[in-house]
Amino acid sequence: MGAVKALAVSEGAELVRRCRAGDGAAWEEIVQSYSRRIYNLAYRFTSRSDTAEDLTQEVFVRVYRSLDQYDPKQGDLQNWLMRLARNLIIDDYRKRQRTPHDNLADDLADHSYHLHTRTNSVQKEMERRELGAQVQAGIDKLSPDLRTCVILRDIEELSYQEIVDLLKIPEGTVKSRINRGRIELAKILRRMKVVAMSEA
C-alpha cells in the first residue's frame, strides 16, 4: 500500500473513531466531504433534485448506523462509503423501475438544442450546464440495465470488476451493457439534435 493510500486509510479510520466517540465535528467533516459526490450519483439515477437529496440523506443515515462495521483493513473510508451509497441508490433505482411513477418529462426527441460557443465564461458555463442537462435527459431514456452500467462506468469511473461485484452479473454482461448503452446514448443524443455550433 502506497504512503498516500495508507494516509487516507488512517485519516478515515481516525474520523470514524472520533464519530463513534460522539465527536459531532468529525461526522460533519464526513458529511461535507462526501455529500456532493453522493448527491451527484443519486441525481444521475433519479434526475430529480428532491429525490436525490432524500437519497443522500438516507445514505448518510445508513452510514452513521454502520460506522461500527467500517474496517480500515478493507480499504479507505471513501471506498467503503461510496460502496454503501451505490448499493442503496441502485436498490432504490431498481425499486422505482418495478413501480414506475408517471413520467412528467415530455418526449425529448421532439426538441432541438443548439449550443453557441462564445469566449464569455458565464455563457460557456451556461452552455456546459445546458449540455449536461441534455446528456442527463439522454441517459434517462436508456433502459434501466444499460443506464446503470453506463453511469457506474462512465460517470462513477468504476472498473469492470467493481461493477461485476456491485451488480452481481458476469463481466461479459457488464461490458456488453456498457457498449450497448454508449451506442444507444449516442443515437438518443443525435435524435435530440444535441449539436454544438460555433458562432459564425
C-alpha positions in Angstrom: 0.0 0.0 0.0 1.4 3.4 -1.0 2.1 6.1 1.5 -0.7 8.3 0.2 -3.2 5.4 0.4 -2.0 4.5 3.9 -2.5 8.1 5.0 -6.0 8.2 3.5 -6.9 4.9 5.3 -5.5 6.1 8.7 -7.3 9.5 8.3 -10.6 7.8 7.6 -10.1 5.4 10.5 -9.4 8.3 12.8 -12.6 10.2 11.6 -14.7 7.1 12.2 -13.2 6.5 15.6 -14.0 10.1 16.6 -17.6 9.8 15.3 -18.1 6.6 17.3 -16.8 8.5 20.3 -19.6 11.1 19.7 -17.5 13.8 18.1 -20.0 15.9 16.0 -17.3 17.8 14.2 -15.9 14.5 12.8 -19.3 13.5 11.5 -19.8 17.0 10.0 -16.4 16.5 8.2 -17.5 13.2 6.7 -20.9 14.7 5.5 -19.2 17.7 4.0 -16.5 15.7 2.3 -18.8 13.2 0.6 -22.3 14.7 0.3 -21.8 16.4 -3.1 -20.4 13.2 -4.7 -23.3 11.1 -3.3 -25.9 13.7 -4.3 -24.4 13.7 -7.9 -24.6 9.9 -8.1 -28.2 9.9 -6.8 -29.2 12.6 -9.2 -27.8 10.6 -12.1 -30.1 7.7 -11.2 -33.2 9.8 -10.3 -32.9 13.0 -12.4 -34.8 14.8 -9.6 -33.1 17.1 -7.1 -35.6 16.4 -4.3 -35.3 12.6 -4.7 -31.5 12.9 -4.9 -31.5 15.0 -1.7 -33.7 12.4 0.1 -31.4 9.6 -1.1 -28.3 11.5 0.0 -29.8 11.9 3.5 -30.8 8.2 3.5 -27.2 7.2 2.6 -25.8 9.2 5.5 -28.3 7.7 7.9 -27.2 4.3 6.7 -23.5 5.2 7.0 -24.0 6.6 10.5 -25.7 3.4 11.7 -23.0 1.3 10.0 -19.9 3.1 11.3 -19.1 0.2 13.6 -18.8 -2.0 10.6 -16.1 0.1 8.9 -12.8 -1.8 8.8 -9.8 0.2 7.6 -8.1 -3.1 6.7 -10.7 -3.5 3.9 -9.8 -0.1 2.3 -10.2 3.6 2.8 -13.3 5.4 4.1 -14.2 6.9 0.7 -14.4 3.4 -1.0 -16.5 2.0 1.9 -18.8 5.0 2.0 -19.3 5.1 -1.8 -19.9 1.3 -1.9 -22.7 1.8 0.7 -24.1 4.8 -1.3 -24.1 2.9 -4.6 -25.8 -0.1 -3.1 -28.6 2.0 -1.6 -29.1 4.2 -4.7 -29.1 1.2 -7.1 -31.6 -0.6 -4.8 -33.8 2.4 -4.8 -33.5 2.7 -8.6 -34.5 -0.9 -9.1 -37.5 -0.5 -6.8 -38.6 2.6 -8.8 -38.3 0.6 -12.1 -40.6 -2.0 -10.7 -43.2 0.6 -9.7 -42.7 3.4 -12.2 -44.3 6.8 -11.5 -46.0 8.8 -14.2 -43.1 10.4 -16.1 -43.8 14.1 -16.4 -41.0 14.6 -18.9 -42.2 15.2 -22.4 -40.6 13.3 -25.4 -37.2 14.8 -25.8 -36.9 13.5 -29.4 -39.1 16.4 -30.4 -36.7 19.0 -29.1 -33.7 20.6 -30.8 -30.8 22.1 -28.9 -28.2 24.4 -30.3 -25.2 25.5 -28.3 -23.4 28.6 -29.3 -19.7 28.9 -28.3 -18.5 32.3 -27.1 -15.5 33.4 -25.2 -17.7 34.8 -22.4 -17.1 32.5 -19.4 -20.6 32.9 -18.0 -22.0 32.0 -21.4 -19.7 28.9 -21.5 -20.8 27.9 -18.0 -24.4 28.1 -19.0 -23.8 26.1 -22.2 -21.9 23.5 -20.2 -24.8 23.2 -17.8 -27.3 23.0 -20.6 -25.3 20.3 -22.3 -25.0 18.4 -19.0 -28.8 18.6 -18.6 -29.3 17.3 -22.2 -26.9 14.4 -21.7 -28.7 13.6 -18.4 -32.0 13.6 -20.3 -30.5 11.2 -22.8 -29.2 8.9 -20.0 -32.8 9.0 -18.6 -34.0 7.4 -21.8 -31.7 4.4 -21.6 -33.2 1.1 -20.3 -32.5 0.6 -16.6 -29.9 -2.1 -17.2 -27.9 0.0 -19.7 -28.3 3.2 -17.7 -26.9 1.6 -14.5 -23.8 0.2 -16.3 -23.1 3.5 -18.2 -23.4 5.6 -15.0 -21.2 3.3 -13.0 -18.5 3.0 -15.7 -18.5 6.4 -17.4 -19.6 8.8 -14.6 -18.5 7.0 -11.4 -15.5 5.6 -13.3 -15.7 2.1 -11.6 -13.6 -0.7 -13.0 -15.4 -3.6 -14.8 -14.7 -5.8 -11.7 -16.2 -3.3 -9.3 -19.4 -3.2 -11.4 -19.4 -7.0 -11.5 -19.1 -7.1 -7.7 -21.8 -4.4 -7.2 -24.4 -5.7 -9.7 -23.6 -9.5 -9.3 -23.6 -10.1 -13.1 -20.9 -11.6 -15.3 -18.2 -9.3 -16.7 -19.2 -10.1 -20.3 -22.7 -8.8 -19.5 -21.3 -5.7 -17.9 -19.1 -4.9 -21.0 -22.0 -5.7 -23.3 -24.3 -3.4 -21.5 -21.8 -0.6 -21.3 -21.1 -0.9 -25.1 -24.8 -1.1 -26.0 -25.6 1.8 -23.6 -23.0 4.1 -25.1 -24.2 3.3 -28.7 -27.8 3.8 -27.6 -27.0 7.1 -25.8 -25.2 8.4 -28.9 -28.3 7.6 -31.0 -30.6 9.3 -28.5 -28.4 12.4 -28.4 -28.5 12.5 -32.2 -32.3 12.2 -32.3 -32.5 15.0 -29.7 -30.3 17.0 -32.1 -27.8 18.0 -29.4 -25.3 19.8 -31.5 -22.5 22.3 -30.7 -22.5 25.2 -33.0 -19.7 27.8 -33.2 -20.7 31.4 -33.8 -20.5 32.4 -37.5 
